[in-house]
Amino acid sequence: MGEQGGKRGPCNRAETTKRDREVYLVGMTDRTLFQKIHAREIPARFVYEDDLVFAIHDIDPKAPFHCLIIPVKPIPSLAAVTPEDAEILAAILLASRKIAKENGLAQGWRIVNNVGLHGGQTVAHLHFHLLGGRHMGWPPG
């Protein structure tokens, strides 16, 4: 289950490591990992794509079905969203519904968004995890 007491990831430690901060900051000064994936410069298994968002299978799935839904526009995090991004947020939610239906998740699914280092965000490009295919316990994390 990760670190002692069920805690996982650098955000549950007293301090984050230099490497963890560097991983998070990727994309702040350069193109993000997700921009490179969208441009097909880095391979990924695409699940969905339209003009505003795309979805790829997560490389470290936490459920039988686990994909990331990502806006084409590189918004650093949910904390950086503006009213002008409302159409993108709607597209993400509508894509999640379509992806869930197409992948047999009729019994339910979960959408997760991590914001900032303490929230577990490791790539500075807004993305939502869509998980399904098993019962999701509560509380998460």
C-alpha positions as CSV (number, residue, x, y, z in Angstrom):
1,M,0.0,0.0,0.0
2,G,2.9,2.3,-0.4
3,E,4.4,4.1,2.6
4,Q,3.7,3.2,6.2
5,G,0.1,3.9,7.3
6,G,-1.2,3.7,3.8
7,K,0.2,7.0,2.7
8,R,1.4,7.2,-0.9
9,G,3.5,9.6,-2.9
10,P,5.7,12.5,-2.2
11,C,2.8,14.8,-1.2
12,N,2.2,12.9,2.0
13,R,5.8,13.4,3.2
14,A,7.0,16.4,5.2
15,E,9.0,17.7,2.2
16,T,8.9,16.8,-1.4
17,T,12.2,15.8,-3.0
18,K,13.9,17.9,-5.6
19,R,13.1,15.3,-8.3
20,D,9.4,15.4,-7.3
21,R,9.3,19.2,-7.7
22,E,11.1,18.9,-11.1
23,V,8.6,16.3,-12.4
24,Y,5.8,18.6,-11.4
25,L,7.3,21.6,-13.0
26,V,7.8,19.9,-16.4
27,G,5.6,21.9,-18.7
28,M,5.9,25.2,-16.9
29,T,8.8,26.3,-19.1
30,D,8.7,23.7,-21.9
31,R,6.0,21.7,-23.8
32,T,4.2,19.3,-21.5
33,L,4.4,15.6,-21.7
34,F,0.7,15.6,-22.8
35,Q,1.4,18.1,-25.6
36,K,4.1,15.7,-26.9
37,I,1.8,12.8,-26.6
38,H,-1.0,14.7,-28.5
39,A,1.5,15.6,-31.2
40,R,2.4,11.8,-31.5
41,E,6.0,12.5,-30.5
42,I,5.6,10.1,-27.5
43,P,3.6,6.9,-28.1
44,A,0.3,6.3,-26.2
45,R,-2.8,4.3,-26.6
46,F,-5.5,6.8,-27.5
47,V,-9.1,6.1,-26.3
48,Y,-10.8,9.3,-27.5
49,E,-10.0,12.5,-29.4
50,D,-11.9,15.6,-30.6
51,D,-10.9,19.3,-31.1
52,L,-10.9,20.1,-27.4
53,V,-9.8,17.0,-25.5
54,F,-8.1,13.6,-26.0
55,A,-7.9,10.6,-23.8
56,I,-5.2,8.0,-23.4
57,H,-4.8,4.8,-21.4
58,D,-2.9,5.4,-18.2
59,I,0.5,3.7,-18.2
60,D,0.1,2.7,-14.6
61,P,-3.5,1.7,-14.3
62,K,-5.2,1.7,-10.8
63,A,-8.4,0.0,-12.1
64,P,-9.3,-2.5,-14.8
65,F,-10.1,0.6,-16.9
66,H,-8.0,3.7,-16.3
67,C,-7.5,6.5,-18.8
68,L,-6.5,10.2,-18.7
69,I,-8.8,12.8,-20.2
70,I,-6.7,15.8,-21.2
71,P,-7.5,19.1,-22.8
72,V,-5.5,20.0,-26.0
73,K,-5.0,23.4,-24.5
74,P,-2.2,23.2,-21.9
75,I,-3.9,24.5,-18.8
76,P,-1.5,23.9,-15.8
77,S,-4.1,22.7,-13.4
78,L,-7.7,23.0,-12.3
79,A,-6.5,25.9,-10.1
80,A,-5.6,27.8,-13.3
81,V,-8.9,27.4,-15.1
82,T,-10.7,30.6,-16.1
83,P,-14.3,31.2,-17.2
84,E,-13.1,31.1,-20.8
85,D,-12.2,27.4,-20.2
86,A,-15.8,26.4,-19.5
87,E,-16.2,24.8,-22.9
88,I,-13.1,22.7,-22.3
89,L,-14.4,21.5,-18.9
90,A,-17.7,20.6,-20.4
91,A,-15.9,18.7,-23.2
92,I,-14.0,16.7,-20.6
93,L,-17.1,15.7,-18.7
94,L,-19.0,14.8,-21.9
95,A,-16.0,12.8,-23.1
96,S,-15.9,10.9,-19.8
97,R,-19.5,9.9,-20.2
98,K,-18.9,8.7,-23.8
99,I,-15.7,6.8,-22.9
100,A,-17.4,5.1,-19.9
101,K,-20.3,4.0,-22.1
102,E,-18.0,2.7,-24.9
103,N,-15.9,0.8,-22.4
104,G,-18.6,-1.0,-20.6
105,L,-18.6,1.0,-17.3
106,A,-22.4,1.1,-17.0
107,Q,-22.2,0.1,-13.3
108,G,-20.2,3.2,-12.5
109,W,-16.9,5.0,-12.8
110,R,-14.9,7.6,-11.0
111,I,-13.3,10.8,-12.3
112,V,-10.3,12.1,-10.3
113,N,-8.4,15.4,-10.7
114,N,-5.2,16.1,-8.7
115,V,-4.4,19.8,-8.1
116,G,-0.9,20.9,-7.1
117,L,1.9,19.0,-5.4
118,H,0.0,18.2,-2.2
119,G,-3.0,17.1,-4.3
120,G,-0.8,14.5,-6.1
121,Q,-0.4,16.3,-9.4
122,T,2.8,15.3,-11.2
123,V,2.3,16.8,-14.7
124,A,1.6,20.6,-15.0
125,H,-1.1,20.1,-17.6
126,L,-4.8,19.6,-16.5
127,H,-6.0,16.0,-16.8
128,F,-8.7,13.9,-15.2
129,H,-8.4,10.2,-14.4
130,L,-11.4,8.1,-15.4
131,L,-11.4,4.8,-13.5
132,G,-13.8,1.9,-13.7
133,G,-14.3,-1.8,-14.0
134,R,-14.3,-2.4,-10.2
135,H,-16.0,-1.2,-7.1
136,M,-14.5,2.1,-6.0
137,G,-14.1,2.3,-2.2
138,W,-14.5,5.4,-0.1
139,P,-12.6,7.4,1.1
140,P,-10.1,7.6,-1.8
141,G,-6.5,8.3,-1.3
